[in-house]
Amino acid sequence: MIVLLPPSETKRTGGDGRPLELDGLGCPELTELRAALIGELVELAADRDASRLALALSAGQDGEIERNAQLRTSATAPAIQRYTGVLYEALDVESLRGAAAARATARLAVGSALFGLLRATDQVPAYRLSAGSKLPGQPGLARRWRPVLEPVLAKIAAAELVVDLRSGSYASLAKIPGAVRVDVLAEHADGRRVNVSHFNKAHKGRLARALATTRSEPDDAAAVATVARRAGMRVERDGQKLTLVVSA
């Protein structure tokens, strides 16, 4: 089983790994587009106004532009430690030890606008590029990633179950045949249900932790739902789609 996480806009700075080595990342089929995007971001970083426009940044976020300027030279860290934010706080992978940590390392992956797909252990620098970004003179990222990323994900999905926790914009970068998709709905006392926005990520983070550490080997949506229920979550299943129902 692979648990595919969304990335986060916020990322830890620094790291103790060597500068980025594209040949050391998983999925070498993605190297060409990864290299092209990195080159475009480094070049774009020389123009702050253009960077702010393309990356939807304010003047107070110019540090993000500097990160992109240093993509080829800055220190790296494992992908699962690079990303921060609500989902990753709930996942809390750094608290895992022993066999649980090993299972999480093997099962967790991250969908990225810059790298396409990252294993938990892939060493990457801090950067800024969102799925909705459009680099100057280039098609949108979904149009660029789909032809190269979808075959990679299809190959993975043919070998093992993929639980897709990506948000909509990142899911649009590539479809995954047969993947288990997860939504989060908040239920009011009167039974009315609404989409969860910010805390959607926290609930998905807790689900990711349960799936990453379980001793069982879920191979279908029903088994994924069972793991979630054992972790105290309320889950409804409709085919390959799961809905986490939480109190409003």
N, C-alpha and C positions, 0 to 999 in steps of 0.2 A: 504494500500500500504506500502510495505517495500522498502526502498532505500538502497541497499547493497553496501557499500563502500569498496575499498581496504584499507589496513593499510598503514603505511608509515615506512620507515627505521628509520627516525628521530622521536624521542618521547620526550615529556617534561619530565624533571626529577622531582623527589619529588612528592608531593601530600599531602593531609591532611586526607586521608582515612586510615582505619586500614589495617594491612597487609592482603595479599590475603586470601580470604575465598572461596574456590572453590564451596562450597555448596550454596553460595550466588549468583553465576552467573546463568544467564538464560541457558536453554537447558541442564538440568541435565544428559541427555543421553550422553553428551560429557565429563563428569567429569573424567571418567576412563582414557581416552587418554590424557586429559589435565594434569592430575596428573603424568602420565608416562613421558610426555615430559618435564614437569618442573623438575622432578627428574633427567632426563638425562642431562638437561642443567646445573643444579646445580653441578652435578658430573663432567661434562665436563669442567666447569669453573676452576676446580682445575688444569687443564693442559692447560696453555696458548697457547702453540704451536698447540695442537690439536683443541682448540677452534678457533684459527685464521683460521686453515685449513677448518674446518667444516662450519664455519659461514662466510667465505670469508672476513676476517678482516685483516687490516694491524696492525703493532705494535703500530701505533699511535691511534688505536681504542680500546686499552685494557680496556678503561672505559666501553665499551659494555660488556666485559667479566665479569667485576665486577658487573654490573647490574644483569646479569644472576646468579651470585653467591648469590645474595641477594634477589632472586625472592620470597622466602617464608617470608622474614622479612621486606622488604622495604615498604614504604608508597604507597598507591594506589590513583588513581584518576579515574573519569568516563572515559570510553573508548573514548567518543567523544571529550574529552579534552586532552587525553593522546597523541594522534597522531598529528603530525605537518606536515609541508611541503606544497607544492603548492596547492594540492587539498583542504586541510583543511583550508588554508588561504582564498581561494576563497569561500568556504562554510561559513566561519566566523560565526560559530554557537554561539559564545559567545556574538555576537551583537544582537541576537534575544531576544525579550521580549514577555511577555504575551502569547496570544493564539498561536502566531507563534512559540515561543520556545517550547510550549507544543506539538504542532504538530510535530516539528522536533524530539523531544525526543522520541515520539511514533513511528516515521517512520524510523529513521536512525538506521542502524546496520553496523557492521564492520566484514569483513572476515579476520581471523587471522590464521597465521601458527601455533601459540602456543595454541590458545583458540578455534579455529574452527569458532565460530560465537559469536559475542558479541552484546548485546543491548547497546544503547547509554549510559545508566546509569550504566552498569556493572563496578565495581571497579577493576582496574587492575594496576599492577606495570609496570614500564618501563622494557623492555626486548629487546633481539636481537635474532630473528629467522625469516628467510625469507622462502617463499614457496619453493625456490630452494635449501635450505639447506638439507644436509644429515648427520644425526647424526651417529657417529661411531657404526658399528655393527647393524644398523637398516635399514629397507627399506626406500625409499624416502617418503617424507611427503604426497604426493598425494596418494600413495598406502595405507598409514596408515589412512588418514582422510576419504577417499571416503566411506568405508563401514559404518562408523558411522555418517558422516556428511550429506551424500546425503539423507538418510531417514528423517532427521530433516528438511532439506531445502524443500524436497518434501511435507512434511506435512504443512509447512508454505505456500508454493506456492499453495496448494490446497484450502487454506482459503482466501488468498489475493494476489494481484498482487505483483510480485517482479521485481524491476528494478535493474538489475545487472550491476554495474559500476566497478566491479573488473577487474584488469589487467589479462593478459593471464595466468601467473603462479599461481595466486590465484584462478582464475576460474577453473584451472585444479584440485584443491583440491576437488571439488564436483560440479557436474552438477545440474542445477535447471530446472525442467520441466516447460515450459511455460513462463520462465522469459523474460523480455524485455532487450535485449542487446544493448549497445551503443558504436559506434565507432566515432572517430573524424578524419575528413579529411580536409587538407588545400587546397584551390583552388587558383591557379595562374590566372593571368589576361588572359592567353591564354586558360583557361579552364582545364588545366592539374591539377590533384589532387594527393596529396601525403599524407602519414600518418604523423600525428603530433606526435612528441615524447614528449619532456618535457612539452610543454604547453597543451598537451592532458589532463593532470591532472587539470589544471586551468579551462578548459572548462567543464570538468565533475564536478568539484566543484561548478561551477555556476549553472549547471543543478541540482545538488543535492540540492542546496539551494532553487531553484525554486520549486522543487518537495516537499521538506520537509515542506515548508511554505504555499503552496497553500491551499486555502479554499475548493477547489474542491476535489473530491475523485476519482482520475483516476483508472479505472479498466481494461484498455487495452492499447495497444501500441499507438493507435490513440489518446487517451485522454492524454497520456504522451507527445506526440508530440504537442498537443494543448497547454499544460502548457509551454513547452519549447518555442513555438513561441510567446506566450504572454509575455514571459520574454525577447524577442528580439533576439532569436536564430533562425538560419536557420536550418531546420530539414527536412530530407527525411526519408520516412518509407518504409520498405520492409518486410511485415509481422510483426514478432516480433522483427525485427532489426531496430534500428534507427541510422541514421548517422547525426552527427552535422557537418555542412559544414562551415568552417571559412576562412577568407581571408589569403592567404599566405603572 
